[in-house]
């Protein structure tokens, strides 16, 4: 059993229970029970025969302890309830901008409200009060401290919505919204922490790509793949990528982090001749984190960077490496930092996909890796696409209401092009940064850009390329349970 399986499962179960029934009594009871069992097991060590019989109960107190931790975390991170929907005693509030997104009609911010100010000038501090603020024509950045009116309204599902928007925002810990007139939107200061520094690096990377000599479509695609910002792509192109099942190449995630790490490992291969092979993994992990931070540290990239760090640490320390345990460790740390990540759509899709690939892809490959390496790799490409789609189709259909039917041929063609494209763009940016303009480096990326954009539009316009169908939560849950059962059976069969 992977070491992080029990802590992850206990923490996740505690978070789900704590969000259904928040409170401090049950976490305290569970923690006390766990400590009592641990104390009893410790006392049994005096009798080796008895201790051998009861040692299996170690899993019980560990599970209960992490169940308590998850329950407590969900309780402590419970969203703030703002009861004043019509007549509020508060005149204004002070908030920090967590995310900023520019749209055609308005700017959209996710803010953390810190203080509510009464009409008499009194200050009321708040915790876990996140809200969506929209306003036209403002220029504010992540980390800015703003002053806005305290006229928050509960997020509800508007007429015509085909999905539970209010429920999704609630799962993210956001219960309220507000549209602010620009004249009442005031930037009063700025915070400068790691989150803000990441946003600044992200903006610098976007500017560097915008100013480089690549074609316009190439720059837009590079910003999407390297920075996770799709706003530079035409809306119909983003929709085409999503419709045919390759939207994952536009999100900075495990694919991109893996490509960057692989490039660094390849460049540092000569270190092996000097016995410094461990240094390769250390530098590759550092490069993965540097890329993650420069991309603005999106959640998908952080998950991949944490997993990469665990895997490379195992190689550097010459310990047994388990990709599944690294994945569980990444999930555990992310949930420990933010319990609302359990409901993040991207997190659910990426962890489900990666876990399925780790468990099923290698075991389902019929070719022998040593006897027929080329055949093994070709079969692997097909199996990876099939497993990834089979694992996530129910979630994709539930959240987005569609199932791509051309996923297999499209991914077989598109995915092998992504490492070449990212390596080419990074090489081009590196040489232009030192004042050298090499047009030959831009040519391969221009060709790939043209192939991806034209091909995506062509396939998306084909009849039957996507099935409009939305699964129910019950179907998604049953399919996830079926996958879990199949994974357990597959692991036990190999064992």
Buried (B, 14 or more C-beta within 10 A) or exposed (E): EBEBBBBBBBBBBBBBBBBEEBEEEBBEEBBEBBBEBBEEBEEBEEEEEEBEEBEEBEEBBBBBBBBBBBBBBBBBBBBBEBEEEEEBEBBBBBBBBBEBEEEEEBBBBBBBBBBBBBEEEEEEEBEBBBBBBBBBEBEBBBBBBBBBBBBBBEBEEEEEEEEEEBEBBBBBBBBBBBEBEEEEBBBEEBEEEEBBBBBBBBBEBBEBBBEBEBEEBBBBBBBBBBBBBBBBBEEEBBBBBBBBBBBBBBBBBBBBBBBBBEBBBEEBEEBEEEEEBBBBBBBBBBBBBBBBBBBBBBBBBBBBBBBBBBBBBBBBEEEEBBBBBBBBBBBBBBBBEBBBBBBBBBBBBBBBBBBBBBBBBBEBBEBEEEEEEEBBEBBBBEBBBBBBBBBBBBBBBBBBBBBBBBBBEBBBBBBEBBBBBBBBBBBBBEEBEEEEEEEEBBEBBBBBBEBBBEBBBEBBEEEEBBEEEBBEEEEBEEBBEEBEEBBEEBBEEEE
